[in-house]
Amino acid sequence: MKKVIPLVIFFILFGVGKASAKELTQDEIFEKRMDLYKKTEATTQVPWYYLAAIDQFERSIRDVRKDLPDPPAITGYYIPPEIWSGALNSTLEDINPMTIELFGGIGVDGNGDGKADRTNNEDLLFLLAQYLSKYGMDDQSFRLALWDYYQRDQSVRSIMGNAKVYRTFKRIDLSEKAFPIPKGYNYSYKNTWGDRRGWGGRRIHEGTDIFANYGTPVRAVAYGVVELKGWNKYGGWRIGIRDLNNTYHYYAHLNGFAKGLKIGDVVEPGMIIGSVGSSGYGPPGTAGKFPPHLHFGMYKDNGLNEWSFDPYPHLRLWERSQKK
């Protein structure tokens, strides 16, 4: 019996450790995030969708930036250790509120446990809410707070868009995607990323061409906000939509737009935004210089600059999901 007891203790200790370290499902992550946003809102009166909008923006840029650490599972908001603890603080990961204040750090104890822990979700979001509350609780105040913090128009625009989407749908589990052409319509496409283009000067093709008949409906592929709508001499009638991952979706050569659609509108996956055409390569109204098709492009913003990337693998994934 004496030999059994240590063995039992071993399994209890290490079994519990293994269970507590299990990976969270995506639904559990969304639930924990939302609980955290709502708890911070209750404590500070800062609307949860403002907190969620910034947190999601920071998560999206950390996913693609090499100069920033990868985001943890729950929060994306990031404060460098030297800012949190104070530039002259020899203990960069200091959690003592008194010494942090002494060295001019901004770290705070947000949950009342006596520690100002940069890795604690509640402390981080409380600091963020504390900053926002100094400006006010309306959109104009929020916009000003974002500008003072990020000093970049596109970052402000992206975060304001996130807040608008979250406020519209009243939830954060908005990761669904849709293929841009609805099921039941004939279309074809291949990987045309990087192909040479001649009209308007030598350039490469930054997207995938999906060939379909005139008037075939074109759908939004993700939750987001319409950032651009109108004519471009290359893309013809085109629409630009930025999603919650700070990815810009570009739909070009359209035959027309969905009735009533305007810049600033919130869209969701599967929503009709226009139809396939052959517009472009000239002044407004030019059409017919090439077969009807949708040019679909994707651009990533990392908080500093934006670049295009190949949308073909994403289209294939969304198409497979649609067929199921």
Secondary structure, DSSP 8 states (H G I E B T S, - for coil): -TTHHHHHHHHHHHHHHHHHT----HHHHHHHHHHHHHHHHHHH---HHHHHHHHHHHHHHHTT-SSS----SS------HHHHH-TT-S-TT---HHHHHHTT-----SSSSS---TT-HHHHHHHHHHHHHTT-SSHHHHHHHHHHHH--HHHHHHHHHHHHHHHHHS-S-------SS-TTS-EEE---TT-EE-TTSSEE--SEEEEE-TT-EEE--SSEEEEEEEEETTTEEEEEEEETTSEEEEEEEEEEE-TT--TT-EE-TT-EEEEEB-B-SSSTT-B-SS--EEEEEEEEE-SS-EEEE--HHHHHHHHHHHH-
